[in-house]
């Protein structure tokens, strides 16, 4: 144990090397990951902003805005009534009453503006749908007769249509007796050869 270099110094050097080998590259990679994820998020936001909003999405957003601000108006109205009652008992609540009243007025104004835009957009969409229906009704539909009609049956065959073939289709052979008959031993030999395969 009479070393000139202490065990603590060696441990400190090993810890520094481990720190440099493990944590520093990980930290640089982490910053690269953060930068790339920020770029991806920015590109996604930009792509979403470049997509035009359809009339259905805009109408849905306006209706949701109208509902949300209706709820906020109700909450601020209840808050202003409660703060008015509290202000009658203690004059410090007049500020809360004024603030909640202003917020209730802003909420009802926003709700009314969103409702007006939503009704205008819904009216425009309804008129465009009616115009499309009237255009579709102006074009006369092509009537396809889908009534069932029976298939015509062929007429009876007359004797003049029945006749002989001019040429036979194949050579006709009269078979009275087969050319060669096999005996049972020959059949057994053939079957034995087939089984051997």
N, C-alpha and C positions, 0 to 999 in steps of 0.2 A: 504494500500500500504506500510505498514511497515514490509514487509517480509525480513527475513535475507538473503534469497536466491533470487536473481534477476530473473526476467522473461527471461532475455537473457541467463542465465545459464541453465535454464530448456529447453529452445528452443535448445540450443547447445547440450544438452544430448539427446534430442529426435532426433535431426538430426544425431547424431553419431549412435544411435541405428538403425535408418532407413537405414543409410549408410551400417552398418554391416549386416543388414538383407536382403537388396535388392541387393546392388552392389557387395559385395564380393562373394556370391555364383554364381552370374551371371558371374563374371570375371573368376572364376575357371572353370565353365562350358564352357566359351568361349575358354579358353586355351585347354580344352579337345576336343572341336569341331575342333579347328585348328590342333591339333595333329592327330586326326583321319582322317581329310580330307587330310592332308599331307601324311599319310600312304596309303590312298586309291589312291591318285595321283601317288605315287611311285609304288604301285602294278600295276596300269594301265599302266604306262610307261614300267615297266618290262615285262608285258604281251604283249604289242605291240612290244617290241624288240625281244621277243622269237618267235613271229610269222614269219615264213619265207616269204620273199618278192617274189611274183610270177614274172614271166618274163614279164607279161603285165604291172604290177605296176612299175617294174624297167624301162621298156622302156618308160612308160608315164613320170616317174620322169626325165629320161635323156632328153626327148624332152622338158619338161618344163624348165629344167636347161639351155638347149641350147637356147631356146627362151628368157629367162630372161637375160642371159649374152649377147645375141645379142642386146637387148634393152640397157643394160648398156654400151656396147661398143659404140653404136651410141651416147648415151649421153656424154660419156667421150671424144669421138672424136669431137663432137661439142664444148665441153668445152675446149679441147686443142686448137682447131682452134681459138676460141674466145680469149683464154689467150695468144696465139701467136700474134694475132693482137694487144692485149693490151700491150704485152711485147715489141713490136716494138715501141710503144709510150712511155711506162714507164718501166724502167728496173726492177721494183719490181715484175712484173708478170711472170718472168722467172721461179720462184719456182712453181707457179700455173701451168704453162705450163708443166714443168717436171713431176709434180705429176699427172696431168690428162693424160699425155701421157703414163706414167707407168701403171696407172689404166686401160687405154684403151688396152694396150698390154696384161695385165693380163686377162682382160675380154675376148678378142678375143682368147687367148690361152685356157682359160677354156671352152669357147663355142666350140672350135675346138675339144678339148678332149672329151667333152660330145657328140658331133656329131659323133666322131669316134666310141665311145662305143655304141651309139644308133644304128649306121649302122651295127656294128658287131653283136649286139644282134638281130636286125631285120633280118639280113641274116641267123643267126642260127635258129631263129624261122621259117623262110620261108623254109629252108632246112628240118627242122623236119616235117613241115606240108606236104611238097612234099613227104617225105619218108612215112608218114602215108597214104597219098593218094595212093601211088604206092603199098603199102602193101594191102590196101583195094581193089585195082583193080586186084591184083594177085589172090585173093580168088574168085573163080568163083561164081557168084551169082546164087542162086537157083531160077530157073524159075518156077513160079507158073502159070499154065494155068488158066487165068481168063476169058476165052471165055465162052459165055453163051451157055449152052446146055439145050434143053427142057426136062422137066420131062416126063418119059415114061407113057403113058396112059394105064389103065388096059384094058384087052381084053373084048370082049362082053361076057355076061353071057349066058352060054349054058343051054338048058332045063334040062340037067341032074343035074345041080347045084341047081335048084329050087326044093324045096320039102316041106314037112310038118315037123313041129316040132315033135320030139319024145315025149316030155312031154309038156303039156301046162304050161305057165309061172305062171298063177294064175287061180283060180277057176272062171269060167265064169258063171255069174248069169243072167238069162233072166228077165228083169224088164218090166212087163206090167203095173202093178199098184203099186204105192207106198204103203207101209204097213199101215201107218196111216197119215191122213191128219189133219192139224190143222185148227180150225175155226178162224175167224177173232178176236173173243174175246180172244182166247188163245194166239194169236200172240200179241195182244195189251198188255196182262198181262206180257208176256215175255219181251217185249220192255220196259214196265214200270219198271220192276225189274232191267233191265240193266241201265236205266237212273238214277235210285235211287242210284246206286253204284257210 
